């Protein structure tokens, strides 16, 4: 089987780092800015950035509704930091007009771990990622207040949920793409491969 084609939503955030991590996980990776590009990928990463800005740009570029439709149809999607917020069905403290793609039955709190100058790194034991704990970079990171019955908690830090999966949707509060450790991206790439085979991972 050919390598999976995975897009990175390129409206804001650390797009290049995600492209590098996906390539290291043996995916064909490229930026997605238009609905036509979204239609060509097997899976999508929604990077960090500012969730309100990403939401507004997704609407502006005509991507919000096609993205929601693809996620509802089962396309694998992985969100980091602001991307986690974008995949939440509910935001605890949304800004005015802020929309999400949805896909994971969870409530998230924006900037829960503090401001930019309170960013930190921590080892996180992520279920489904073999070997040593993942080194997570937390930058104005959200945490998950609660999850529904369909969502699986994959990791916690400091008593707060920081990684969640529901079906083909994966989300982390932290940025694994900034560390050179590509195991979370490999997990996601394996999810995309399983989706292409008509299986679940």
C-alpha positions in Angstrom: 0.0 0.0 0.0 1.2 3.5 -0.8 2.1 5.9 2.0 -0.9 7.7 3.5 -1.4 11.3 2.4 -1.8 13.5 5.5 -2.5 17.2 5.4 -1.6 19.9 7.9 -4.1 22.7 8.2 -1.9 25.6 7.2 -3.9 28.7 8.5 -1.7 29.4 11.5 0.8 27.6 13.8 3.8 25.3 13.5 2.9 23.8 10.2 6.5 23.0 9.1 7.3 21.1 12.3 4.2 18.9 11.8 5.1 18.3 8.1 8.6 17.2 9.2 7.2 14.8 11.9 4.7 13.2 9.5 7.4 12.7 6.9 9.5 11.0 9.6 6.5 8.8 10.3 6.5 7.7 6.6 3.5 9.7 5.5 3.3 12.0 2.4 2.6 15.3 4.1 1.5 18.7 2.7 -0.2 21.9 3.7 -4.0 22.3 3.4 -5.5 25.8 2.9 -8.4 25.2 0.6 -11.3 22.7 0.4 -9.9 21.2 -2.8 -6.7 20.3 -0.9 -8.7 18.9 2.0 -10.5 16.6 -0.4 -7.2 15.0 -1.5 -5.9 13.9 2.0 -6.5 10.7 3.9 -6.1 12.4 7.3 -5.4 15.9 8.7 -3.4 17.5 11.5 -4.7 20.7 13.1 -1.7 22.5 14.6 -1.3 24.8 17.5 -1.7 28.5 17.3 -4.6 30.6 18.5 -7.8 28.7 18.4 -10.1 31.7 17.9 -7.9 32.8 14.9 -7.9 29.3 13.4 -11.6 29.1 13.8 -12.2 32.4 12.0 -9.7 31.7 9.2 -11.3 28.2 8.7 -14.6 29.9 8.1 -13.1 32.6 5.9 -11.3 30.1 3.7 -14.4 28.0 3.3 -12.9 25.0 5.2 -15.0 24.8 8.3 -18.0 23.0 6.9 -16.0 20.6 4.6 -13.8 19.8 7.6 -16.7 19.0 9.8 -18.2 16.8 7.1 -14.9 14.9 6.7 -14.5 14.4 10.4 -18.1 13.2 10.7 -17.5 10.8 7.9 -14.6 9.3 9.8 -11.5 10.9 8.4 -8.6 10.6 10.9 -7.7 14.0 12.5 -5.1 14.9 15.1 -5.2 18.2 16.9 -2.3 19.7 19.1 -2.9 22.5 21.6 -5.2 24.9 19.7 -6.0 21.9 17.5 -7.3 20.1 20.5 -9.7 23.0 21.2 -10.8 22.8 17.6 -11.7 19.1 18.0 -13.7 19.6 21.2 -17.5 19.4 21.1 -17.6 22.1 23.8 -15.3 24.9 25.1 -15.5 25.8 28.7 -14.8 29.5 28.1 -15.2 30.3 24.4 -14.6 33.7 23.0 -17.4 35.4 21.2 -18.1 33.8 17.8 -15.6 31.0 18.4 -16.5 27.8 16.5 -15.1 24.3 16.7 -14.9 21.4 14.2 -15.9 19.0 17.0 -15.4 15.2 16.8 -14.4 14.5 20.4 -17.0 14.4 23.2 -15.0 16.6 25.6 -15.1 20.0 27.2 -11.8 21.9 27.1 -10.5 24.9 28.9 -8.4 27.4 26.9 -5.0 28.5 28.2 -5.6 26.3 31.3 -1.9 25.7 32.0 -1.1 29.4 32.0 0.2 32.2 29.8 3.1 32.1 27.3 5.7 32.8 30.0 4.4 29.9 32.0 5.2 27.4 29.2 7.0 24.2 30.2 8.1 20.7 29.1 7.1 17.5 30.9 7.3 13.8 30.3 3.9 12.4 29.5 3.0 8.7 29.5 0.7 8.4 26.5 -1.3 5.2 26.1 -0.7 3.6 22.7 2.8 5.1 22.4 5.4 2.4 23.2 8.6 3.0 25.0 9.6 5.9 27.3 7.2 8.8 28.1 6.7 11.4 25.4 8.4 14.8 26.1 5.5 17.2 25.8 5.9 20.9 25.2 3.0 22.9 26.8 2.6 26.4 25.4 -0.5 28.3 26.6 -1.9 24.8 26.6 -5.5 23.7 27.2 -6.6 20.9 29.3 -9.7 18.7 29.2 -12.2 19.4 31.9 -14.3 16.3 31.2 -14.9 13.6 28.5 -18.0 11.7 27.5 -18.4 8.0 27.4 -17.2 7.6 23.8 -13.9 9.4 24.4 -10.8 7.6 25.8 -8.3 9.3 28.0 -4.8 8.6 26.8 -2.7 10.8 29.2 -2.9 13.0 32.2 -0.5 15.6 33.7 -0.8 17.2 37.1 -4.2 15.6 37.5 -5.5 17.0 34.2 -6.4 15.2 31.0 -3.9 16.1 28.2 -4.5 13.5 25.5 -7.7 12.0 24.3 -8.9 9.8 21.5 -12.4 9.1 20.1 -12.5 6.8 17.1 -10.4 8.4 14.4 -9.9 11.7 16.3 -6.8 12.2 18.4 -5.9 15.3 20.5 -3.1 16.4 22.7 -2.7 19.5 24.9 1.0 19.5 24.2 3.2 19.8 21.1 5.1 16.6 20.3 6.2 18.0 17.0 8.6 20.4 18.7 10.7 17.7 20.4 12.0 15.5 17.5 10.1 12.6 19.0 7.8 11.5 16.3 6.0 8.6 18.1 2.7 10.4 18.5 2.7 11.3 14.8 3.5 7.6 14.0 0.5 6.6 16.1 -1.6 9.0 14.1 -0.1 7.8 10.8 -0.9 4.2 11.8 -4.5 5.3 12.5 -4.7 6.8 9.0 -3.3 3.5 7.5 -5.9 1.5 9.3 -8.7 3.9 8.1 -7.5 3.4 4.5 -7.7 -0.4 5.0 -11.2 -0.1 6.4 -10.0 -1.1 9.8 -9.7 0.5 13.2 -6.5 0.8 15.2 
